[in-house]
Amino acid sequence: MKLKLLAAAVLPLGAVLVSASDLLGQGKVPLEGNPFQEWNNKTIMIVSPHPDDDIIGCGGALAFLSGRGNRLIVVYLTNGEKGTFDPSMNPLSLAKIRRQEAAAGYRSLGFADARLIWLGYHDGELDFAAPRELRIRLTHLIRRDRPDAVFALDPGLTYYRYHYRDHRTAALAVADAIGAAMWPLEFPEQGIPAFRVPDVFYFYTAEPNLKLDISSVYERKLQALAQHRSQFPPANQHYSAQGPSPSRVDLEALIMPLTGGATIEFFRHR
């Protein structure tokens, strides 16, 4: 995710996250709870603009779901092939590395059998994707796999919040596809029955109604994110297949502004 590479890009996104004190002042304190500890044998779909947004935004929640028969389907909208400062890297090689890292991240979370689907859009150019095509593709996946829950970026409930361009496009596209999937006259040519997703958990949210304490699985989340080694120093400067793992400081520096707290994940649940 190129967003992490420029502090100037991270800060505006972090700035719109709602602090606990802000929520208290608005009378909108999100409820604390953990519905994921009770989930068994469910199908979970995560739609992520880049490889790593999924782990940053909901890796803790996913860690709670492992080991109880839950099945993961992870849809990556882009290849994540541009987020590096290494001048010797090329996009095709980086895309291959990103795929390997994403699979390793899910193995760390206990989902070696997670199904990873790559839609193949270019990193940083999701806003140039044909909107109708993207909605049709996502609607088809939702109808075909009929997930019990979807995790995705929050487009905003009462307003459209600021996002990095791939994030903005992804958030709106997924929300629109979730809506389209439930109406039988939307894209009937797909030949798949309409389907309403029972639960949606939006992350990177400014309007949370669920606060999840992930302190008991936090180390697992860090370990999963650390598998995305090419996105952190020193590998994002000069990549080597045998290089060191990212430092804890660098991992937490990315998690903190995007989730509202290292051992907390906020969601807008609908």
Secondary structure, DSSP 8 states (H G I E B T S, - for coil): -GGGG-HHHHHHHHHTS--HHHHHHHT---EE--GGGG--S-EEEEEESSTTHHHHHHHHHHHHHTTTT-EEEEEEEE---S----TT--HHHHHHHHHHHHHHHHHHTT-TT-EEEEEEE-TT-GGGS-HHHHHHHHHHHHHHH--SEEEEE---SSS-----HHHHHHHHHHHHHHHHHT-TTSSGGG-S-----SEEEEES-SS-SEEEE-TTTHHHHHHHHHT-GGGSTTTTTS--TT-----HHHHHHHHHHHHSSTTEEEEEE-
